């Protein structure tokens, strides 16, 4: 297991040291760098999702208490409360989104800073330690994936709390409906779990092949004049074209898994909503629920679609974020060649007088004065 590196990540990063022991620890390091903002996002996201459960309750009270003879004042009161909760929840949604956007941008820019600082630290050894394609892939793809993963710290926490609140509210209406909700949501997670594992493997292979192809393109662009001179341009172009087709096939594989995850993220909560609504309607027809309680159950279950969707989307983002973080930590763990050399052999003093400059790898010798 690789220990955290002991070098600073940049001159303007307050001498921070990223945790490179694993992709998960690196993501956690990004979270701990902005504890207060993440905590604020979790609080706003949790409040927003919990307040989503209030309108169904207020609507049920307005129906049961306000739509009876002499219930005009009760109707006005419950409607006013419903409007107030709607305005408050709209404000919470705006603040949650703004806070989580800042969390994502902080994670993205912090990753860019440590990657640039590492590239500077490697210096002339960078082309020999990492390909240009790998650097491009990290900068244009992996940074955005990591930033999206941090969203789980806000709505992800709120989704858990909203799930618990909805189950508690349904328990006051019907223990049977509460049991269906408590058992149904984990079942949805079990159904999507294998796809997330498969996505992580497909995404890793795709990102590696993408970096390799980008490096090949950089080599072709850098040596185009030489290739034209020796007549090898068509050979390299065909090799790049073949690699591009293989990457396209790998992308289709990733897209197939992603489409299933996104389809299940929308379809399974909808089917779950239909099942609970059907069960509640049967209970209302048998007189076990009032009309207001039936509306409340439908509202609770409809609200539950939001946290369930966040569960699936959060798992999807974390799976892709771990792949991206693995590439970043692998690059940040590279050491300059001078460090490797100094660790394997003692330092040598320079000559006291002009001496022949000798390169042991190529055999070139340059005598003093030439």
C-alpha positions as CSV (number, residue, x, y, z in Angstrom):
1,X,0.0,0.0,0.0
2,X,1.4,3.3,-1.1
3,X,1.9,5.9,1.7
4,X,1.0,9.6,1.2
5,X,3.6,11.5,-0.6
6,X,5.7,13.9,1.4
7,X,6.1,16.7,-1.1
8,X,3.9,19.9,-1.3
9,X,1.4,20.0,-4.1
10,X,2.0,23.6,-5.2
11,X,3.3,27.0,-4.1
12,X,-0.2,28.4,-3.6
13,X,-1.8,25.3,-2.1
14,X,-0.8,25.9,1.6
15,X,1.6,23.0,1.5
16,X,-1.2,20.5,1.3
17,X,-0.3,16.9,0.7
18,X,-2.9,14.7,-1.1
19,X,-3.6,11.2,0.3
20,X,-2.5,8.8,-2.5
21,X,-3.0,5.5,-0.7
22,X,-6.1,4.6,-2.7
23,X,-8.6,6.3,-5.0
24,X,-11.2,6.4,-2.2
25,X,-8.7,8.1,0.2
26,X,-8.0,10.7,-2.4
27,X,-11.6,11.5,-2.9
28,X,-12.0,11.7,0.9
29,X,-9.0,14.1,1.0
30,X,-10.9,16.4,-1.4
31,X,-13.9,16.3,0.9
32,X,-11.8,17.1,4.1
33,X,-10.2,20.1,2.3
34,X,-13.6,21.8,2.4
35,X,-15.3,20.4,5.5
36,X,-17.5,23.4,6.2
37,X,-18.7,23.7,2.6
38,X,-19.5,20.0,2.4
39,X,-21.3,20.1,5.8
40,X,-23.3,23.1,4.5
41,X,-24.2,21.2,1.3
42,X,-25.2,18.1,3.3
43,X,-27.4,20.3,5.6
44,X,-29.1,22.1,2.8
45,X,-29.5,18.9,0.7
46,X,-31.0,17.1,3.7
47,X,-33.3,20.0,4.6
48,X,-34.5,20.3,1.0
49,X,-35.3,16.6,0.7
50,X,-37.0,16.4,4.1
51,X,-39.1,19.4,3.3
52,X,-40.2,17.7,0.1
53,X,-42.1,15.3,2.3
54,X,-44.2,18.1,3.9
55,X,-46.5,19.1,0.9
56,X,-48.2,15.6,0.8
57,X,-49.0,15.8,4.5
58,X,-50.3,19.4,4.2
59,X,-52.3,18.5,1.1
60,X,-53.9,15.5,2.9
61,X,-54.9,17.7,5.9
62,X,-56.3,20.3,3.5
63,X,-58.5,17.6,1.9
64,X,-59.6,15.9,5.1
65,X,-60.1,19.1,7.2
66,X,-60.8,21.7,4.6
67,X,-63.2,20.0,2.2
68,X,-65.8,19.3,4.9
69,X,-68.8,21.6,5.7
70,X,-67.5,24.6,7.6
71,X,-63.9,23.9,7.0
72,X,-63.1,27.0,4.9
73,X,-60.8,28.5,7.6
74,X,-58.9,25.2,7.9
75,X,-58.6,25.0,4.1
76,X,-57.1,28.5,3.9
77,X,-54.7,27.7,6.7
78,X,-53.4,24.5,5.2
79,X,-53.1,26.1,1.8
80,X,-51.1,29.0,3.2
81,X,-48.8,26.5,4.9
82,X,-48.4,24.6,1.7
83,X,-47.4,27.8,-0.2
84,X,-45.0,28.7,2.6
85,X,-43.3,25.3,2.5
86,X,-43.1,25.5,-1.3
87,X,-41.3,28.9,-1.2
88,X,-39.0,27.8,1.5
89,X,-38.1,24.6,-0.3
90,X,-37.4,26.6,-3.5
91,X,-34.9,28.7,-1.6
92,X,-33.3,25.6,-0.1
93,X,-33.0,24.0,-3.6
94,X,-31.2,27.1,-4.9
95,X,-28.8,27.3,-2.0
96,X,-28.1,23.6,-2.2
97,X,-27.3,23.8,-5.8
98,X,-25.0,26.8,-5.4
99,X,-23.2,25.1,-2.5
100,X,-22.7,21.9,-4.3
101,X,-21.5,23.7,-7.4
102,X,-18.8,25.3,-5.3
103,X,-17.9,21.9,-3.8
104,X,-17.5,20.4,-7.3
105,X,-15.4,23.4,-8.6
106,X,-13.2,23.3,-5.5
107,X,-12.5,19.5,-6.0
108,X,-11.8,20.1,-9.8
109,X,-9.5,23.0,-9.3
110,X,-7.7,21.4,-6.4
111,X,-7.1,18.3,-8.6
112,X,-5.8,20.5,-11.4
113,X,-3.4,22.2,-9.1
114,X,-1.9,19.0,-7.7
115,X,-1.6,17.5,-11.2
116,X,0.1,20.7,-12.6
117,X,2.4,20.8,-9.5
118,X,3.3,17.1,-10.1
119,X,4.1,17.7,-13.8
120,X,6.3,20.6,-12.8
121,X,8.0,18.5,-10.2
122,X,8.7,15.7,-12.7
123,X,10.3,18.2,-15.0
124,X,12.2,16.9,-17.9
125,X,11.4,13.3,-16.8
126,X,7.7,13.9,-17.4
127,X,7.6,12.6,-21.1
128,X,9.4,9.4,-19.9
129,X,7.2,8.8,-16.9
130,X,3.8,9.6,-18.4
131,X,2.4,9.9,-21.9
132,X,0.9,13.1,-23.2
133,X,-2.4,11.2,-23.8
134,X,-2.6,10.3,-20.1
135,X,-2.1,13.9,-19.1
136,X,-4.7,15.1,-21.6
137,X,-7.2,12.4,-20.4
138,X,-6.7,13.5,-16.8
139,X,-7.2,17.2,-17.6
140,X,-10.2,16.9,-19.8
141,X,-12.0,13.8,-18.4
142,X,-10.9,12.6,-15.0
143,X,-11.1,16.0,-13.3
144,X,-14.7,16.4,-14.3
145,X,-15.6,12.9,-13.1
146,X,-14.0,13.5,-9.7
147,X,-15.9,16.8,-9.3
148,X,-19.2,15.0,-10.1
149,X,-18.5,12.4,-7.5
150,X,-18.3,15.0,-4.7
151,X,-22.1,15.7,-5.3
152,X,-22.8,12.6,-3.2
153,X,-21.8,14.5,-0.1
154,X,-24.8,16.7,-0.4
155,X,-27.9,15.2,-1.9
156,X,-26.5,11.7,-1.1
157,X,-26.8,12.4,2.7
158,X,-30.1,14.0,2.2
159,X,-31.5,11.0,0.3
160,X,-30.7,8.7,3.2
161,X,-32.5,11.0,5.7
162,X,-35.5,11.6,3.3
163,X,-35.9,7.8,3.0
164,X,-36.0,7.4,6.8
165,X,-38.5,10.3,7.1
166,X,-40.8,8.9,4.4
167,X,-40.8,5.5,6.0
168,X,-41.6,7.0,9.4
169,X,-44.5,9.0,7.9
170,X,-45.9,6.0,6.1
171,X,-45.7,4.1,9.4
172,X,-48.2,6.5,10.9
173,X,-50.6,5.8,8.0
174,X,-50.1,2.1,7.4
175,X,-47.4,-0.3,8.8
176,X,-47.9,-2.4,5.6
177,X,-47.0,0.4,3.3
178,X,-44.0,1.4,5.5
179,X,-42.8,-2.2,5.3
180,X,-43.0,-2.2,1.5
181,X,-41.0,1.0,1.3
182,X,-38.4,-0.2,3.8
183,X,-37.9,-3.4,1.9
184,X,-38.3,-2.0,-1.6
185,X,-35.6,0.6,-1.7
186,X,-32.8,-1.7,-0.6
187,X,-34.1,-4.2,-3.3
188,X,-33.6,-1.5,-5.9
189,X,-30.0,-1.0,-4.8
190,X,-29.4,-4.7,-5.0
191,X,-30.6,-4.8,-8.6
192,X,-28.4,-1.9,-9.7
193,X,-25.3,-2.9,-7.7
194,X,-23.9,-5.5,-10.2
195,X,-24.2,-3.0,-13.1
196,X,-22.2,-0.5,-11.1
197,X,-19.4,-3.0,-10.7
198,X,-19.5,-3.9,-14.3
199,X,-19.4,-0.2,-15.2
200,X,-16.3,0.4,-13.2
201,X,-14.4,-2.4,-15.0
202,X,-15.6,-1.2,-18.5
203,X,-14.8,2.5,-17.6
204,X,-11.3,1.6,-16.5
205,X,-10.5,-0.2,-19.7
206,X,-12.0,2.6,-21.8
207,X,-10.0,5.3,-20.0
208,X,-6.7,3.4,-20.4
209,X,-7.3,2.9,-24.1
210,X,-8.4,6.5,-24.5
211,X,-5.1,7.7,-22.9
212,X,-3.1,5.4,-25.1
213,X,-4.8,6.6,-28.3
214,X,-4.3,10.3,-27.3
215,X,-0.6,9.6,-26.8
216,X,-0.4,8.0,-30.2
217,X,-2.1,11.1,-31.7
218,X,0.5,13.4,-30.0
219,X,3.3,11.2,-31.3
220,X,2.0,11.5,-34.9
221,X,1.5,15.2,-34.6
222,X,5.0,15.7,-33.2
223,X,6.7,13.6,-35.8
224,X,4.6,14.4,-38.8
225,X,7.4,16.0,-40.8
226,X,9.7,13.0,-40.1
227,X,6.9,10.5,-41.0
228,X,6.4,12.4,-44.3
229,X,10.1,12.2,-45.0
230,X,10.3,8.4,-44.6
231,X,6.9,7.6,-46.0
232,X,5.4,6.2,-42.8
233,X,2.5,8.6,-42.5
234,X,0.0,6.2,-44.0
235,X,1.1,3.3,-41.7
236,X,0.7,5.4,-38.6
237,X,-2.6,6.9,-39.8
238,X,-3.9,3.4,-40.3
239,X,-2.7,2.3,-36.9
240,X,-4.4,5.3,-35.3
241,X,-7.6,4.6,-37.3
242,X,-7.6,1.0,-36.1
243,X,-7.1,2.1,-32.5
244,X,-9.9,4.7,-32.8
245,X,-12.3,2.0,-34.0
246,X,-11.3,-0.2,-31.0
247,X,-11.9,2.7,-28.7
248,X,-15.3,3.3,-30.3
249,X,-16.3,-0.3,-29.6
250,X,-15.1,0.1,-26.0
251,X,-17.2,3.3,-25.7
252,X,-20.3,1.4,-26.9
253,X,-19.7,-1.1,-24.2
254,X,-19.5,1.6,-21.6
255,X,-22.5,3.3,-23.1
256,X,-24.6,0.1,-22.9
257,X,-23.9,-0.3,-19.2
258,X,-24.5,3.4,-18.6
259,X,-27.8,3.3,-20.5
260,X,-29.0,0.4,-18.3
261,X,-28.1,2.2,-15.1
262,X,-29.8,5.4,-16.2
263,X,-32.9,3.6,-17.4
264,X,-33.1,1.7,-14.1
265,X,-32.6,5.0,-12.3
266,X,-35.8,6.3,-13.9
267,X,-37.8,3.1,-14.4
268,X,-37.4,1.3,-11.1
269,X,-38.5,4.2,-8.9
270,X,-41.5,4.7,-11.2
271,X,-42.5,1.0,-11.0
272,X,-42.0,1.2,-7.2
273,X,-44.3,4.3,-7.1
274,X,-46.9,2.4,-9.1
275,X,-46.8,-0.6,-6.8
276,X,-47.2,1.4,-3.6
277,X,-50.0,3.6,-5.2
278,X,-51.9,0.5,-6.3
279,X,-51.6,-1.0,-2.8
280,X,-52.7,2.2,-1.2
281,X,-55.7,2.5,-3.6
282,X,-56.8,-1.0,-2.7
283,X,-56.6,-0.1,1.0
284,X,-58.6,3.1,0.4
285,X,-61.3,1.2,-1.5
286,X,-61.6,-1.1,1.5
287,X,-62.0,1.8,3.8
288,X,-58.7,1.3,5.6
289,X,-57.4,4.7,4.3
290,X,-59.2,8.1,3.9
291,X,-59.0,10.0,0.7
292,X,-56.6,12.5,2.3
293,X,-54.4,9.6,3.5
294,X,-54.4,8.1,0.0
295,X,-53.3,11.4,-1.5
296,X,-50.6,11.6,1.2
297,X,-49.3,8.1,0.5
298,X,-49.1,8.9,-3.2
299,X,-47.2,12.1,-2.4
300,X,-44.8,10.4,-0.1
301,X,-44.1,7.7,-2.6
302,X,-43.7,10.3,-5.4
303,X,-41.2,12.2,-3.2
304,X,-39.4,9.0,-2.5
305,X,-38.6,8.8,-6.2
306,X,-36.1,11.7,-5.7
307,X,-33.9,10.1,-3.1
308,X,-34.0,6.7,-4.8
309,X,-32.9,8.4,-8.0
310,X,-30.1,10.1,-6.1
311,X,-29.1,6.7,-4.6
312,X,-28.6,5.2,-8.1
313,X,-27.1,8.4,-9.6
314,X,-24.7,8.7,-6.6
315,X,-23.6,5.1,-7.0
316,X,-23.0,5.8,-10.7
317,X,-21.0,8.9,-10.0
318,X,-18.9,7.2,-7.3
319,X,-18.1,4.3,-9.5
320,X,-16.8,6.6,-12.3
321,X,-15.1,8.8,-9.8
322,X,-13.1,5.9,-8.4
323,X,-11.8,5.1,-11.9
324,X,-10.8,8.7,-12.5
325,X,-9.2,9.0,-9.0
326,X,-7.2,5.9,-9.7
327,X,-5.6,7.5,-12.7
328,X,-4.9,10.7,-10.8
329,X,-3.3,8.9,-7.8
330,X,-1.2,6.8,-10.2
331,X,0.2,9.9,-11.8
332,X,0.7,11.8,-8.5
333,X,2.7,8.8,-7.2
334,X,5.4,9.1,-9.9
335,X,8.8,10.1,-8.7
336,X,11.4,12.1,-10.6
337,X,14.2,10.1,-12.1
338,X,16.8,12.0,-10.0
339,X,15.0,10.9,-6.8
340,X,15.1,7.2,-8.0
341,X,18.8,7.5,-8.8
342,X,19.7,9.1,-5.5
343,X,17.9,6.4,-3.6
344,X,19.7,3.6,-5.5
345,X,23.3,5.0,-5.4
346,X,25.2,7.5,-3.3
347,X,25.6,11.1,-4.8
348,X,28.8,11.8,-6.8
349,X,30.9,14.9,-6.6
350,X,31.6,16.9,-9.7
351,X,35.1,16.9,-11.2
352,X,37.6,19.5,-9.9
353,X,38.8,20.4,-13.3
354,X,37.3,20.4,-16.9
355,X,36.5,16.8,-17.9
356,X,35.0,14.8,-20.7
357,X,31.2,14.9,-20.8
358,X,30.1,11.3,-21.3
359,X,26.6,9.9,-21.8
360,X,26.6,6.2,-20.9
361,X,23.3,5.4,-22.7
362,X,24.3,6.7,-26.1
363,X,28.1,6.5,-25.8
364,X,28.5,10.2,-26.8
365,X,31.6,11.9,-25.5
366,X,32.3,15.7,-25.7
367,X,35.8,16.8,-24.7
368,X,36.3,20.2,-23.0
369,X,36.5,23.2,-25.3
370,X,34.5,21.7,-28.2
